[in-house]
Amino acid sequence: MFNLILAILPTIIIIAFILWFDRYKREPLSLLIKLFIVGCLSVIPAIFLENFLPNTIYISTMMGVLVYSVLGIGLIEEGVKYVVTLIVAYKDKAFDEIYDGIIYCVLVSLGFATVENIMYVLAYGTSTALLRAVTAVPAHTIFAITMGYYLGLSKAYPKQKVYYQILAIVSPIILHGLYDFILFMAFDWGMLIFGIYGYYLYKRAFRLIGLTYDIPPFR
């Protein structure tokens, strides 16, 4: 039970943090719950697609690991989250602020990350829970913030809708792929690279939140 609490606690903290910045119009609770649930369920197609992909073909070279990290993991996981966010929230009337895009994508991503985290923590224990609380779970959130930022811009600027929607899927795929690539390669100096990249991801997330949370509704 203790490990289960540790697996869920980062999600609760991050959701509270993200919603605290929702200054203008609070999002419908029913929509937030729906987004989180579909995020949880999105693990199923992601696992199926990742298991379907023959990763042994790619991991023999550094370029192969990079391709697998970006296309075999980043594309699949971020692609699934992107699709369900578009289906559930993009056309909802509540989506009337750029920051709403961040909220919606984070809820979906944290649903996904929570299920993934529970599986890892129950399998590997407390140390994994503590490590993932400051790495994997926040990373999923940061990828979602990037996705949501561009989805919000696509709603705010309809004439550039396609451009921002493309950025909304391509940017998190690249960020996610690089994250996994660094972990997979396990360089001797990998922790330094991982630390620098982690700092960049955190800084980027806070910057995008700061840029958007105070922008009034565009309707």
RASUL-V921514 format. One record per residue. RES is the residue in one letter. D_CENTER is the distance of its C-alpha to the mean C-alpha in Angstrom with 2 decimals. Layout:
RES&D_CENTER  RES&D_CENTER
This chain:
M&25.81  F&25.10  N&22.38  L&20.84  I&20.82  L&19.27  A&16.43  I&15.77  L&16.73  P&13.64  T&11.85  I&15.01  I&15.27  I&11.90  I&12.47  A&15.99  F&15.14  I&12.99  L&15.73  W&18.44  F&17.90  D&18.45  R&22.04  Y&23.60  K&23.00  R&21.24  E&19.10  P&20.86  L&20.16  S&20.64  L&17.87  L&15.37  I&16.63  K&16.50  L&12.84  F&12.09  I&14.65  V&13.56  G&10.06  C&12.32  L&14.51  S&12.11  V&12.37  I&15.96  P&15.86  A&13.28  I&15.77  F&18.64  L&17.60  E&16.81  N&20.13  F&21.89  L&21.16  P&23.90  N&22.11  T&25.53  I&26.50  Y&24.11  I&24.07  S&27.65  T&26.99  M&24.66  M&23.97  G&23.41  V&20.80  L&19.03  V&19.33  Y&18.13  S&15.05  V&14.10  L&15.53  G&15.79  I&12.33  G&10.01  L&11.76  I&11.97  E&8.60  E&6.90  G&10.36  V&10.61  K&7.74  Y&9.38  V&12.73  V&12.53  T&11.33  L&14.25  I&16.57  V&16.14  A&15.65  Y&16.43  K&20.17  D&20.40  K&22.96  A&20.93  F&18.61  D&20.98  E&19.21  I&16.81  Y&15.02  D&14.72  G&12.19  I&9.90  I&10.97  Y&10.54  C&7.03  V&6.19  L&8.80  V&7.75  S&4.46  L&6.99  G&9.58  F&8.30  A&7.85  T&11.17  V&13.05  E&12.14  N&13.09  I&16.24  M&17.32  Y&17.13  V&18.75  L&21.46  A&22.25  Y&22.39  G&23.11  T&22.87  S&22.36  T&19.18  A&17.96  L&18.84  L&17.33  R&13.88  A&14.01  V&13.96  T&12.05  A&9.59  V&8.34  P&8.16  A&6.60  H&3.37  T&4.29  I&5.70  F&3.95  A&3.45  I&6.86  T&8.09  M&7.69  G&9.21  Y&11.75  Y&13.13  L&13.24  G&15.12  L&17.39  S&18.09  K&19.42  A&21.31  Y&22.93  P&23.90  K&26.03  Q&23.09  K&20.83  V&20.54  Y&19.96  Y&16.99  Q&15.54  I&15.93  L&14.24  A&11.26  I&10.78  V&12.57  S&11.02  P&7.43  I&9.55  I&11.85  L&9.80  H&8.29  G&11.86  L&13.58  Y&11.88  D&13.15  F&16.32  I&17.31  L&17.01  F&18.89  M&21.62  A&22.56  F&24.75  D&27.47  W&25.97  G&22.38  M&21.65  L&22.77  I&20.50  F&17.52  G&18.58  I&19.00  Y&15.69  G&13.99  Y&16.20  Y&15.28  L&11.51  Y&12.53  K&15.21  R&13.23  A&10.93  F&14.20  R&15.96  L&13.88  I&14.21  G&17.84  L&18.42  T&17.43  Y&17.98  D&21.73  I&22.12  P&24.16  P&23.61  F&24.51  R&26.66
